[in-house]
Amino acid sequence: MKQILYSIFGLLFLLTSCKSTESITETNSSSSTDPTYWQQHVDYTMDIDMDVKTYQYKGVQKLVYTNNSPDVLTSVYYHLFLNAFQPGSEMDARLQNIEDPDGRMVENGKSRIAALKPDEIGYINVKSLKQDGKSISYETVGTILEVKLEKPIQPGDQVIFEMDFDAQVPLQIRRSGRNNKEGVALSMTQWYPKLAEYDFEGWHADPYIGREFHGVWGNFDVTIHIDKNYTVGGTGYLQNPNEIGHGYETETVKETKKDKLSWHFIAPNVHDFTWAADPEYVHDIMEVPNGPVLHFFYKNNPKIAENWKKLQPKAVELMQYFSTEIGQYPYDQYSIIQGGDGGMEYAMCTLITGERKFGSLVGVTAHEMAHTWFQFLLASNESKHEWMDEGFTSYISDQAMNVIMDENKANPSEGAYRGYYYLVKSGKEQPQSTHSDRYDCNMAYSIAAYNKGEVFLSQLGYVIGQDNLKKTLKKYFTDFSFKHPRPIDIIRSAEKTSGLELDWYLTDWTQTTNTIDYGISSVEDSGSATKVTLERIGLMPMPLDIEVTFTNGTKKQYYIPLTMMRGEKPAETPRTQLKDWAWAYPTYTFTIDTTQGNIKQIQIDPKGLMADVNKENNTH
């Protein structure tokens, strides 16, 4: 492991500087599993002039948009996310009416957005917009810019949109903002007019009310003019470290002594661009063997320095773990930045709050770095399928923490199962197919997305076998990285890996609130054999693992396949395979040979990987 540490005055992006879009293969608009698949493409060139005194900035954006769809487009839509941080916005209204508002967004029980003054709000004001050099009409509707095109965009055509805009960074309320609780000056997330995604379902011009994002794959060329005392970190590769003099006092820098420096970044094949800036950032670098360079930006605060130094080798291990278990990280850098309001994933970086205990700092880094695979590279629609990014990320980060932090848990997802059981008992569960903004309360959303989403993968390993689950994740990455996978795609990856039919699993777990509840109904001894009757109480079907413990201490494993799977999972230990159980039959009977000894205990699902909502009837 090679470690290179620099202070703020030794700032070097050299290990990742001067990169170009050639370092990442362009997105393929087809899919190995769906020959009709297509996706749009966009290239951004932006020039941003930031005033760190007023927190206002001016932007010039050139956007080259390629219509890879088979459709003629007569309109386009942009997201103006910062407009959410204004009194009376939809985000403010939802915050004031939901029963359990996000604690970061309220103060003394009242909406922080509602209390923002004019110089504290966020906004993006579009000043002009042209299509291929001609002015076009547009209207700002909350956080969406509705654009009527001068000329329809034909299938296969490419157009250029040019925009001038003014913006103001809001006080830190949620994800984006200025002067967060730890004193970071600028957390610049979702800060620019961002073209909405158009796919086989049409436009995804959802208002920004509370949840997360969906974007168009493309390339970014961004220049940020900012006060010379500020250090900038984020998405992409810095192109001009020598020009801005960070790391050296070159003669050119001494002579010019400009008030502002211009940071020029290139980010190839991403669907977002994020940055953060602060005059007190320390910048450390650590190289992953045969992997990317990791950048760490954190406040020059003696109280957190030790933990941030200790974090760095753990971050290297995390990057190696995820690359091994899912697929190789494809970029040459990744940045971990103190900022934001908790932890949030972005392109080639994350923003996390940094004043944490060491375990918490590693944990949040593990989760947000894992998002690089689940939602960034495997760019599912977070608004519609939130469980695919939050749940899968929670699963793999818990697996990683179990190894890297030596937690040694038999089931690293045990906490997720507890969360799911709590949701079921609360009576507030809604199907995971619910749009993320339409959950009745934040608790129901959070548990459905994070916990139930994690159990989806953990329990899938129970259904198809742990080795097949590992292979499924790698196939999913191979087939769908740099694309927009849907729920069916993870299931099809699992089916192709395991040879089993799994549509029932996707349907029941994600589109309904059906629960799993199997029980031991009766046990009848008759000499050298014992007849066991099982019952299915819940509506969701499952195959069953059963363990029989004899009084002499020996154990025997039984496996009951589910008929609709049209096959069986591989045996991980010696077992007796029984006849299939067809779901519609509420009971099932089998016989245990007791010539080897009397039965001490019979248990359904001894490893606890099946999310059975009533464990009390699982053991006899």
C-alpha positions in Angstrom: 0.0 0.0 0.0 1.4 3.3 -1.1 0.5 6.3 0.9 1.0 9.9 -0.1 -0.1 12.6 2.3 -0.3 16.3 1.5 -1.5 19.3 3.5 -3.7 22.0 2.0 -0.5 23.7 0.8 0.7 20.4 -0.7 -2.4 19.9 -2.6 -1.8 17.8 -5.7 -4.3 16.4 -8.1 -1.4 15.2 -10.2 -2.1 11.6 -9.8 -5.5 12.1 -11.5 -4.9 15.3 -13.4 -5.0 15.8 -17.2 -7.3 12.9 -17.7 -9.7 13.0 -20.6 -12.9 11.3 -21.7 -10.8 8.7 -23.5 -10.1 6.9 -20.2 -13.7 5.6 -19.9 -15.4 3.7 -22.7 -18.5 5.5 -24.0 -21.8 4.1 -22.9 -23.2 1.5 -25.2 -26.8 2.3 -26.1 -27.7 -1.4 -26.3 -27.9 -4.1 -23.7 -26.6 -7.7 -23.8 -30.0 -8.8 -22.3 -32.3 -6.5 -24.3 -31.4 -5.7 -28.0 -34.1 -3.0 -28.0 -32.6 -1.1 -25.1 -31.5 2.5 -25.7 -30.5 5.4 -23.6 -30.0 9.1 -24.2 -26.6 10.9 -24.1 -25.6 14.4 -23.0 -22.4 16.3 -22.9 -22.1 19.4 -20.6 -19.6 22.2 -20.8 -20.1 24.7 -18.0 -18.2 27.8 -16.8 -19.1 28.9 -13.3 -18.1 32.2 -11.5 -18.7 31.8 -7.7 -18.8 34.8 -5.3 -18.0 33.3 -1.9 -19.2 36.4 -0.1 -22.7 36.4 -1.4 -22.9 32.7 -2.2 -24.2 33.6 -5.6 -22.8 32.4 -8.9 -23.2 32.9 -12.6 -23.2 30.0 -15.1 -22.8 29.5 -18.8 -23.8 26.0 -20.0 -23.5 24.4 -23.4 -25.3 21.1 -23.6 -25.0 18.7 -26.5 -27.9 16.3 -26.5 -28.2 13.1 -28.5 -31.6 11.5 -29.0 -30.9 7.8 -29.1 -34.6 7.1 -28.6 -37.0 6.0 -31.4 -39.2 9.0 -30.6 -39.6 12.5 -31.9 -39.1 15.0 -28.9 -41.1 18.2 -29.0 -40.1 19.3 -25.4 -37.3 18.9 -23.0 -37.2 19.4 -19.2 -34.4 20.5 -16.8 -34.2 20.0 -13.1 -33.6 23.2 -11.0 -33.1 21.4 -7.7 -32.0 24.5 -5.7 -35.5 26.0 -6.2 -36.7 23.5 -3.6 -35.1 25.5 -0.8 -37.6 28.4 -0.8 -40.5 29.0 1.5 -43.7 27.6 0.0 -41.9 25.0 -2.3 -43.2 21.5 -2.6 -40.4 20.3 -0.5 -41.4 22.8 2.2 -45.0 21.8 2.0 -44.2 18.1 2.3 -41.9 18.8 5.2 -44.7 20.7 7.0 -47.3 18.0 6.4 -45.6 14.7 6.9 -46.0 13.1 10.3 -42.3 12.4 10.8 -40.2 15.1 9.1 -36.5 14.7 8.5 -34.8 15.9 11.7 -32.1 17.7 9.7 -34.8 19.9 8.0 -36.7 21.1 11.1 -35.9 23.2 14.0 -38.1 23.4 17.1 -40.6 21.3 15.2 -40.8 23.8 12.3 -39.6 23.7 8.7 -36.2 25.3 8.3 -37.0 26.0 4.7 -40.0 28.1 5.7 -37.7 30.3 7.8 -35.2 31.1 5.0 -34.7 34.8 4.2 -34.2 36.0 0.7 -30.4 36.0 1.0 -30.6 32.4 2.4 -32.8 30.6 -0.1 -31.6 28.6 -3.0 -32.5 29.3 -6.6 -31.5 28.8 -10.2 -32.8 31.5 -12.5 -32.5 30.8 -16.2 -31.7 34.0 -18.1 -31.6 32.7 -21.6 -31.9 29.5 -23.5 -31.1 28.7 -27.2 -31.5 25.6 -29.3 -28.9 25.4 -32.1 -28.4 29.1 -31.8 -32.1 30.1 -31.8 -33.9 31.4 -28.7 -36.7 29.1 -27.4 -39.5 29.5 -24.9 -39.3 28.1 -21.4 -41.1 28.3 -18.1 -39.9 27.6 -14.6 -42.4 25.5 -12.6 -41.0 24.9 -9.1 -38.0 22.7 -9.5 -38.6 22.0 -13.2 -37.8 24.0 -16.3 -40.4 23.3 -19.0 -38.9 23.9 -22.5 -40.8 24.1 -25.8 -38.5 23.3 -28.6 -38.0 25.5 -31.7 -37.6 22.4 -33.8 -38.5 18.8 -32.8 -35.5 16.5 -32.2 -35.7 13.5 -34.5 -34.5 10.0 -33.6 -30.7 9.9 -33.9 -30.4 13.7 -34.1 -28.0 15.8 -32.0 -28.8 19.3 -30.8 -27.0 22.0 -28.9 -28.6 23.9 -26.0 -26.9 27.0 -24.7 -28.0 28.6 -21.4 -27.1 31.5 -19.1 -28.2 31.3 -15.5 -27.8 32.9 -12.1 -28.0 30.9 -8.9 -27.7 31.2 -5.1 -26.5 28.6 -2.7 -29.0 28.1 0.1 -28.2 27.6 3.7 -27.5 23.9 4.2 -30.8 22.2 4.7 -30.7 18.9 2.8 -27.7 17.6 0.8 -26.8 20.8 -0.9 -25.9 24.2 0.6 -23.6 26.5 2.3 -22.1 26.6 5.8 -23.1 23.2 7.0 -23.2 22.3 10.7 -19.5 21.5 10.6 -18.6 24.7 9.0 -17.9 23.5 5.4 -18.4 26.5 3.2 -19.8 25.0 0.0 -21.5 21.6 -0.6 -22.3 21.9 -4.3 -24.6 19.1 -5.1 -27.5 19.2 -7.7 -26.4 22.8 -8.3 -26.7 23.2 -12.0 -29.6 23.0 -14.5 -29.7 19.3 -15.1 -31.4 17.8 -18.1 -34.1 15.3 -17.1 -33.9 11.7 -18.3 -36.1 10.4 -21.1 -36.4 6.6 -21.5 -38.9 4.0 -22.6 -41.3 5.3 -19.9 -41.1 8.8 -21.2 -39.8 11.9 -19.4 -38.8 11.7 -15.7 -39.3 15.3 -14.8 -40.2 14.7 -11.2 -40.3 17.7 -8.8 -37.6 17.7 -6.1 -39.7 17.0 -3.0 -37.5 14.9 -0.8 -35.8 11.9 -2.4 -33.0 11.3 -4.8 -32.1 11.4 -8.4 -32.0 10.1 -12.0 -29.8 11.4 -14.7 -28.5 11.1 -18.3 -25.2 9.5 -19.0 -22.6 11.8 -20.6 -19.4 13.8 -20.2 -18.8 16.9 -18.2 -16.3 19.7 -18.8 -16.6 22.2 -15.9 -14.5 25.3 -15.0 -15.1 26.9 -11.6 -13.8 30.4 -10.9 -13.5 30.8 -7.1 -11.6 32.7 -4.4 -7.9 31.7 -4.5 -8.0 30.7 -0.8 -10.5 27.9 -1.5 -9.7 24.3 -2.2 -12.1 22.4 -4.5 -12.7 18.6 -4.6 -15.3 16.5 -6.3 -16.2 14.8 -9.5 -13.7 14.4 -12.3 -10.1 14.9 -13.1 -8.4 18.3 -12.5 -6.8 19.5 -15.7 -4.7 22.4 -14.6 -2.9 21.9 -11.3 0.1 23.8 -12.5 -2.0 26.8 -13.6 -3.7 27.2 -10.3 -0.5 26.7 -8.3 -2.0 24.3 -5.8 1.0 22.4 -4.4 3.6 24.9 -5.5 4.5 28.5 -5.3 5.5 28.8 -9.0 6.8 32.1 -10.4 3.7 32.5 -12.5 1.4 32.3 -9.5 3.6 34.7 -7.5 3.4 37.2 -10.3 -0.3 37.1 -11.0 -1.7 36.8 -7.4 -5.2 36.7 -8.9 -8.2 37.0 -6.6 -9.7 33.9 -8.1 -8.4 30.7 -9.4 -10.0 28.7 -12.2 -10.4 25.0 -11.5 -10.9 23.0 -14.7 -12.4 19.5 -14.4 -13.1 16.7 -16.9 -15.5 13.9 -15.9 -16.0 11.1 -18.5 -19.1 9.0 -18.7 -21.0 10.1 -15.6 -24.6 11.2 -14.9 -23.9 14.0 -12.4 -21.2 16.4 -11.4 -20.6 17.5 -7.7 -18.0 19.6 -6.0 -17.3 21.1 -2.6 -15.0 23.9 -1.5 -13.6 25.4 1.7 -10.7 27.6 2.6 -9.6 25.2 5.4 -9.6 21.9 3.6 -6.8 19.5 4.2 -6.2 17.3 1.2 -4.7 13.8 1.6 -4.1 11.2 -1.1 -3.8 7.5 -0.9 -3.3 5.1 -3.7 -5.2 1.8 -4.1 -2.9 -1.0 -5.3 -3.8 -1.6 -9.0 -6.7 0.7 -8.5 -7.8 4.4 -8.3 -6.3 7.2 -6.3 -8.4 8.1 -3.3 -8.6 11.8 -2.3 -9.7 13.0 1.2 -10.9 16.5 1.8 -11.6 17.5 5.4 -11.5 20.6 7.7 -8.2 21.5 9.3 -9.6 20.5 12.7 -7.3 18.7 15.2 -10.4 17.0 16.8 -11.1 15.0 13.6 -7.6 14.7 12.0 -6.7 11.4 13.7 -9.9 9.6 12.6 -9.6 10.9 9.0 -6.0 9.6 8.9 -7.1 6.2 10.2 -10.0 6.2 7.7 -7.7 6.2 4.7 -6.3 2.7 4.7 -9.8 1.4 5.5 -11.1 3.2 2.5 -8.5 1.5 0.4 -9.7 -1.9 1.7 -13.3 -0.9 1.0 -12.5 0.0 -2.6 -10.7 -3.3 -3.1 -13.6 -5.2 -1.5 -16.3 -3.7 -3.7 -14.2 -4.1 -6.8 -13.7 -7.7 -6.1 -17.2 -8.6 -5.0 -19.2 -6.6 -7.6 -16.9 -5.3 -10.4 -13.8 -3.3 -11.0 -14.1 0.5 -10.2 -13.6 2.0 -13.7 -12.3 5.5 -12.9 -8.9 6.7 -11.9 -10.0 8.6 -8.8 -12.5 8.7 -6.0 -12.9 11.5 -3.4 -14.2 11.4 0.2 -15.2 14.9 1.2 -16.3 16.4 4.4 -19.5 18.3 3.7 -23.3 17.9 3.2 -25.7 16.9 6.0 -24.9 13.2 6.6 -23.8 11.0 3.8 -24.7 11.1 0.1 -23.3 9.5 -3.0 -22.3 11.4 -6.1 -20.2 10.9 -9.3 -16.7 9.7 -8.4 -17.1 11.1 -4.9 -19.2 11.3 -1.7 -20.0 14.1 0.8 -20.1 13.0 4.4 -20.2 14.8 7.7 -16.8 14.3 9.3 -17.1 14.9 13.1 -17.8 11.3 13.9 -16.4 8.5 15.9 -14.1 6.3 13.9 -16.5 3.4 13.5 -19.2 5.7 12.2 -16.8 7.4 9.9 -15.8 4.1 8.3 -19.4 3.0 8.2 -20.7 6.0 6.4 -17.8 5.8 4.0 -18.5 2.1 3.3 -22.2 2.9 2.5 -21.6 5.9 0.3 -18.7 4.3 -1.5 -20.8 1.2 -2.2 -23.3 3.5 -3.9 -20.7 4.0 -6.6 -21.8 0.6 -7.8 -25.4 0.6 -6.8 -27.0 3.6 -8.4 -24.0 5.4 -9.8 -22.5 2.7 -12.1 -25.7 0.6 -12.0 -27.8 3.7 -12.5 -31.3 2.7 -11.4 -34.0 5.3 -11.0 -33.8 6.2 -7.3 -37.1 7.9 -7.3 -39.1 4.9 -8.6 -36.9 2.0 -7.4 -35.2 3.4 -4.2 -34.7 -0.1 -2.8 -32.4 -1.1 -5.7 -29.8 1.5 -4.7 -30.3 1.9 -0.9 -31.1 -1.7 -0.2 -28.4 -3.2 -2.4 -25.9 -0.7 -1.0 -26.8 -1.5 2.5 -26.4 -5.2 1.8 -22.9 -5.0 0.3 -21.6 -2.4 2.7 -22.7 -4.5 5.7 -20.9 -7.4 4.1 -17.8 -5.3 3.7 -17.9 -3.9 7.3 -18.2 -7.5 8.6 -14.9 -8.3 6.9 -12.9 -5.1 7.1 -13.9 -4.1 10.7 -13.8 -7.8 11.9 -17.4 -7.7 13.1 -17.7 -11.5 12.6 -21.5 -11.6 12.4 -23.0 -14.8 11.2 -25.6 -12.7 9.3 -24.3 -9.2 8.6 -27.8 -8.2 7.5 -29.4 -9.1 10.9 -30.3 -5.5 11.6 -32.1 -5.1 8.3 -34.3 -8.1 9.1 -35.2 -6.5 12.5 -36.1 -3.3 10.7 -38.3 -5.1 8.2 -40.1 -7.0 11.0 -40.7 -3.7 12.8 -42.2 -2.2 9.6 -44.6 -5.2 9.2 -45.8 -5.0 12.8 -46.3 -1.2 12.5 -49.1 -1.6 10.0 -47.5 1.2 7.9 -45.9 -0.9 5.2 -46.4 0.0 1.6 -45.2 -1.9 -1.5 -41.7 -1.2 -2.5 -43.1 -0.3 -5.9 -44.3 2.9 -4.3 -42.7 6.1 -5.7 -40.2 7.3 -3.1 -42.1 10.6 -2.6 -45.4 8.9 -2.1 -44.8 7.0 1.1 -47.1 8.0 3.9 -44.3 8.6 6.3 -40.5 8.7 6.2 -40.2 5.7 8.5 -42.1 3.5 6.0 -39.9 4.8 3.2 -36.6 4.4 5.0 -37.2 0.8 6.1 -38.7 -0.2 2.8 -35.7 1.3 0.9 -32.8 0.4 3.2 -33.9 -2.6 5.3 -36.4 -4.4 3.1 -34.2 -3.7 0.1 -31.2 -5.2 1.9 -33.3 -8.3 2.9 -34.2 -8.7 -0.8 -30.6 -9.6 -1.6 -29.8 -11.5 1.6 -32.9 -13.6 1.2 -32.2 -14.1 -2.5 -29.0 -15.8 -1.4 -31.2 -18.1 0.7 -33.4 -18.9 -2.3 -30.7 -19.5 -5.0 -27.6 -20.2 -2.8 -24.8 -17.9 -1.6 -22.4 -18.8 -4.4 -25.1 -18.0 -7.0 -25.9 -14.7 -5.3 -22.2 -13.7 -5.6 -22.3 -14.6 -9.3 -25.5 -12.8 -9.7 -24.1 -9.5 -8.4 -21.1 -9.8 -10.8 -23.3 -10.6 -13.8 -25.6 -7.7 -12.9 -22.6 -5.4 -12.9 -21.3 -6.8 -16.2 -24.6 -6.6 -18.0 -25.9 -3.3 -16.7 -23.1 -1.0 -15.5 -23.2 2.4 -17.3 -26.9 1.7 -18.0 -30.3 2.2 -16.2 -31.2 -1.2 -14.8 -34.8 -1.9 -13.7 -36.0 -4.4 -11.1 -36.5 -7.1 -13.7 -32.8 -6.9 -14.6 -31.5 -8.0 -11.2 -34.0 -10.9 -11.2 -33.0 -11.9 -14.8 -29.4 -11.8 -13.8 -30.2 -14.2 -10.9 -32.3 -16.5 -13.1 -29.5 -16.7 -15.7 -27.0 -17.4 -13.0 -29.0 -20.0 -11.0 -31.2 -21.5 -13.7 -34.2 -21.0 -11.5 -37.5 -19.1 -12.2 -37.7 -16.1 -9.8 -40.5 -13.8 -11.1 -42.6 -14.8 -8.1 -39.9 -13.5 -5.8 -39.7 -10.1 -7.4 -43.5 -9.8 -7.6 -44.4 -10.7 -4.0 -41.4 -9.0 -2.3 -41.4 -5.7 -4.2 -45.0 -5.2 -5.5 -47.1 -6.4 -2.6 -46.9 -6.4 1.2 -47.4 -10.1 1.3 -45.5 -11.7 4.2 -43.7 -15.0 4.7 -45.0 -17.1 7.6 -44.4 -20.9 7.7 -44.9 -23.0 10.8 -44.7 -26.5 12.1 -48.3 -27.5 12.6 -47.9 -31.0 14.1 -45.3 -33.7 14.9 -46.5 -37.3 15.3 -44.1 -40.1 16.4 -44.9 -43.6 15.2 -42.1 -46.0 16.2 -39.1 -45.6 13.8 -40.6 -42.6 12.0 -41.9 -39.2 12.8 -44.5 -37.4 10.6 -44.1 -33.7 10.4 -46.9 -31.4 9.0 -45.9 -27.9 8.0 -48.3 -25.0 7.2 -48.1 -22.0 5.0 -49.8 -19.1 6.8 -48.4 -16.1 4.9 -49.2 -15.4 1.3 -45.6 -15.2 0.0 -44.2 -18.6 -1.2 -40.7 -19.8 -0.3 -38.6 -22.9 -0.5 -37.7 -24.3 3.0 -34.6 -25.3 4.7 -35.3 -27.5 7.8 -32.8 -28.8 10.4 -33.5 -31.7 12.6 -31.4 -32.1 15.8 -31.4 -35.5 17.4 -30.9 -36.2 21.1 -27.5 -37.8 20.4 -26.3 -34.4 19.1 -26.3 -35.2 15.4 -28.1 -33.0 12.9 -29.8 -33.6 9.6 -30.7 -31.1 6.9 -33.8 -31.2 4.7 -34.7 -29.1 1.7 -38.2 -28.6 0.3 -38.1 -27.0 -3.1 -40.8 -24.6 -4.3 -42.6 -25.9 -7.4 -42.8 -22.6 -9.2 -38.9 -22.2 -9.0 -38.7 -25.1 -11.5 -35.5 -26.3 -9.9 -33.5 -26.3 -6.6 -30.7 -24.3 -5.2 -27.3 -26.1 -4.9 -26.6 -28.0 -1.7 -24.1 -26.1 0.5 -24.0 -28.9 3.0 -25.3 -32.5 2.8 -29.0 -32.6 2.8 -32.1 -34.7 2.1 -34.1 -33.2 -0.8 -37.9 -33.7 -0.4 -40.6 -33.4 -3.0 -41.7 -29.9 -4.2 -44.3 -27.9 -2.3 -46.7 -26.2 -4.6 -47.7 -22.9 -3.2 -51.5 -23.3 -3.3 -51.5 -26.2 -0.9 -51.6 -24.8 2.7 -50.0 -27.8 4.3 -47.2 -30.2 3.6 -46.2 -33.5 5.3 -43.0 -35.4 5.3 -41.5 -38.2 7.4 -38.2 -38.3 9.4 -36.5 -41.6 9.9 -35.8 -41.8 13.7 -33.9 -45.1 13.8 -30.7 -43.2 14.5 -32.2 -41.6 17.6 -35.0 -39.5 19.0 -35.7 -36.0 17.8 -34.7 -33.2 20.0 -35.7 -30.2 17.8 -37.1 -29.4 14.4 -36.4 -26.0 13.0 -37.5 -24.1 9.9 -34.7 -21.9 8.4 -32.0 -22.5 11.1 -29.7 -19.7 9.6 -32.5 -17.1 9.8 -32.1 -15.9 6.3 -35.8 -16.3 5.4 -37.8 -13.2 6.5 -40.4 -15.2 8.3 -42.5 -12.7 10.3 -43.4 -15.1 13.0 -40.4 -17.1 14.3 -42.4 -18.6 17.2 -43.9 -21.3 15.1 -40.7 -22.2 13.3 -39.4 -24.5 16.0 -40.8 -27.6 17.6 
